[in-house]
Amino acid sequence: MEQFAHISVQETQQKLITENVKVVDIRDEASFQNGHIVDSIHLTNGTLNSFIAAVDFDTPVVVVCYHGHSSQQAAQFLIHQGFETVYSMDGGFEAWRKDMPFETAKDE
């Protein structure tokens, strides 16, 4: 069975620059509004079906949560849905926000 892979904040940043990756953020609505990776998709139970329908299964997906724990379960779930390359970002958004740019809902 396929498995997701772990990815660092720095590797995620590099993939955003060099590859066509989709970043999905599974945190709650308020946390997402207060700050998220630029161009990330807020993935919730309500948006899951449209995400699966809109994104090709061969597009790499990076799953982001708070600290890198919940994203592992979500990454495995996306593998089960048919996505070929799925990453769980170690450290989650809390690690990202220390060194990397992010946007808030007010920026959009």
C-alpha positions as CSV (number, residue, x, y, z in Angstrom):
1,M,0.0,0.0,0.0
2,E,1.2,3.5,-0.7
3,Q,2.3,5.7,2.1
4,F,2.6,9.5,2.5
5,A,6.0,11.0,3.1
6,H,7.2,13.5,5.7
7,I,8.4,16.8,4.4
8,S,10.1,19.7,6.1
9,V,9.1,23.4,6.0
10,Q,12.1,24.1,3.9
11,E,11.3,21.3,1.4
12,T,7.7,22.5,1.2
13,Q,8.9,26.0,0.4
14,Q,11.2,24.6,-2.3
15,K,8.4,22.5,-3.9
16,L,6.2,25.6,-3.9
17,I,8.8,27.4,-6.0
18,T,9.9,24.6,-8.3
19,E,6.9,22.2,-8.6
20,N,3.1,22.4,-9.1
21,V,2.2,21.3,-5.6
22,K,-1.1,21.9,-3.8
23,V,-0.9,22.8,-0.1
24,V,-4.0,21.9,1.9
25,D,-4.5,23.2,5.4
26,I,-6.7,21.1,7.7
27,R,-6.8,23.5,10.7
28,D,-10.1,25.0,11.9
29,E,-11.6,28.0,10.2
30,A,-10.4,30.7,12.6
31,S,-6.8,29.4,12.6
32,F,-6.8,29.4,8.8
33,Q,-8.3,32.9,8.6
34,N,-5.6,34.2,11.0
35,G,-2.8,32.9,8.9
36,H,-2.0,30.3,6.3
37,I,0.5,29.5,3.6
38,V,0.0,31.6,0.5
39,D,-2.3,29.9,-2.0
40,S,-3.0,27.0,0.3
41,I,-6.5,25.5,0.2
42,H,-8.6,25.2,3.4
43,L,-9.5,21.5,3.4
44,T,-12.5,20.7,5.5
45,N,-15.2,18.0,5.4
46,G,-17.2,20.6,3.4
47,T,-14.6,21.2,0.8
48,L,-13.1,17.7,0.5
49,N,-15.3,16.5,-2.4
50,S,-14.7,19.6,-4.5
51,F,-11.0,19.3,-3.9
52,I,-10.9,15.7,-4.9
53,A,-12.9,16.6,-8.1
54,A,-10.8,19.6,-9.0
55,V,-7.2,18.3,-8.4
56,D,-5.5,15.7,-10.5
57,F,-4.4,12.6,-8.6
58,D,-0.9,13.0,-10.0
59,T,-0.5,16.5,-8.5
60,P,1.6,16.4,-5.3
61,V,-0.2,17.4,-2.2
62,V,1.3,18.8,1.0
63,V,-1.0,18.5,4.1
64,V,-0.5,21.1,6.9
65,C,-2.0,21.1,10.3
66,Y,-1.1,22.8,13.6
67,H,2.1,20.9,14.6
68,G,2.4,18.1,12.1
69,H,0.4,15.3,13.8
70,S,-3.2,15.5,12.4
71,S,-1.8,16.0,8.9
72,Q,-0.3,12.5,8.9
73,Q,-3.8,10.9,9.2
74,A,-5.2,13.3,6.6
75,A,-2.2,12.6,4.3
76,Q,-2.9,8.8,4.5
77,F,-6.6,9.5,3.8
78,L,-5.7,11.3,0.6
79,I,-3.5,8.4,-0.4
80,H,-6.5,6.1,0.0
81,Q,-8.5,8.5,-2.2
82,G,-6.1,8.0,-5.0
83,F,-3.6,10.8,-4.8
84,E,-0.2,9.5,-5.9
85,T,2.2,11.8,-4.0
86,V,1.1,13.1,-0.6
87,Y,3.3,14.8,2.1
88,S,2.7,15.6,5.7
89,M,4.6,18.8,6.7
90,D,6.6,18.2,9.8
91,G,6.1,20.9,12.5
92,G,2.8,22.1,10.9
93,F,1.9,25.7,10.4
94,E,3.5,26.7,13.7
95,A,6.9,25.7,12.3
96,W,6.1,27.4,9.0
97,R,5.1,30.8,10.5
98,K,8.5,31.1,12.3
99,D,10.5,31.4,9.1
100,M,8.3,31.6,6.1
101,P,5.8,34.1,4.6
102,F,2.1,33.6,5.1
103,E,-1.1,35.5,4.5
104,T,-4.2,36.1,6.5
105,A,-7.8,36.3,5.3
106,K,-7.5,40.1,5.5
107,D,-4.6,40.0,2.9
108,E,-6.7,38.2,0.3
